[in-house]
């Protein structure tokens, strides 16, 4: 069983903001595969079979900084192994339209992934870090801003690739994904 987590904030006012990029990736996948979501443990989830593997898609509704509380409940309830978890979230260390897959590491200052690391008591968490670029305004204000039209076009152009990453994660190990996808660069 796999657990695919998109990080974000639950209210409508946060829709299409930089910090909701994980939700956007899950929503893109859900739309293309007609997934419907139910509420459990303060998270919206959907179950799907991909490549003969049961997959749970999760959007924690605990707000970004407490994402790990929801994730921990799903991991325990469904008895999911740590190597079967993939977290998708925004990252200021990459330009908009770029992403990187990692199998472990620090939070890099991202409170959502830090809370997951704290709750699962490991930093060995597979992740897809999607770029939102940097800016000179305070980070808390920047991540809650909506994308510009140019940025949203770049995001929309990589979401099909993120969809492929999700499908491949359900069949291959993280090393295969890093080899196949890292180095992808959106120059549009």
C-alpha positions, -999 to +999 in steps of 0.1 A: +000+000+000+012+035-009+004+068+006+007+099-016+004+132+004-001+166-010+006+195+014-015+226+016-039+246+037-077+238+037-096+270+032-108+285-001-088+316+005-056+295+002-066+279-032-039+284-058-014+299-034+023+289-035+019+269-002-009+248-017+012+233-045+009+198-030-029+201-030-027+213-066-007+182-077-031+159-059-061+177-074-047+175-109-042+137-105-077+133-089-094+152-118-076+131-145-085+098-126-120+107-114-110+104-077-135+113-050-124+123-015-138+114+019-129+128+053-111+108+080-086+118+107-088+154+097-077+147+062-093+143+028-084+110+012-092+088-018-083+052-025-072+040-059-056+009-074-025+018-095-004-010-111-021-035-088-011-015-058-036+001-034-029+038-031-042+064-007-041+100-018-042+124+012-047+161+016-043+169+054-068+194+066-048+203+097-032+234+080+003+232+067+023+235+100+004+205+116+004+182+085+023+155+104-005+149+129-028+138+101-002+119+082+008+100+114-028+088+119-030+075+083+003+057+086-007+040+118-043+032+108-034+018+074-001+003+086+019+020+058+057+014+056+078+046+056+093+037+022+058+036+008+051+073+015+055+101-010+050+138+001+045+165-025+051+201-015+063+236-024+100+246-021+115+280-024+149+265-033+138+258-069+125+281-096+088+278-105+084+249-130+113+228-115+111+200-091+134+174-074+127+140-059+145+130-027+144+100-004+155+118+028+169+150+042+160+179+065+129+200+061+149+229+046+128+252+068+095+239+055+072+236+085+048+211+069+075+186+061+092+193+095+060+184+113+058+151+093+094+144+102+087+151+139+055+129+140+070+100+121+103+104+139+125+101+108+137+123+080+138+092+056+107+104+038+103+102+000+094+136-014+088+157-045+098+193-039+082+216-065+097+250-070+079+283-061+111+305-064+123+330-039+113+366-033+125+394-011+092+397+009+088+379+042+084+341+036+051+338+054+036+364+031+052+351+000+040+314+003+004+326+009+004+346-023-014+334-054+007+325-085+010+349-114-005+339-147+030+331-160+038+310-129+006+291-131+013+282-167+047+268-157+031+249-128+004+235-152+030+224-176+048+202-150+017+187-133+015+159-160+051+150-152+042+149-114+013+127-124+038+103-140+060+104-109+030+093-088+022+064-112+058+054-113+061+055-075+034+029-073+055+005-094+092+014-089+115+024-060+125+059-052+160+055-067+145+047-100+123+079-098+153+101-088+173+087-118+144+091-142+130+125-132+157+145-114+173+170-137+139+178-153+139+216-160+111+236-173+124+264-194+090+276-207 
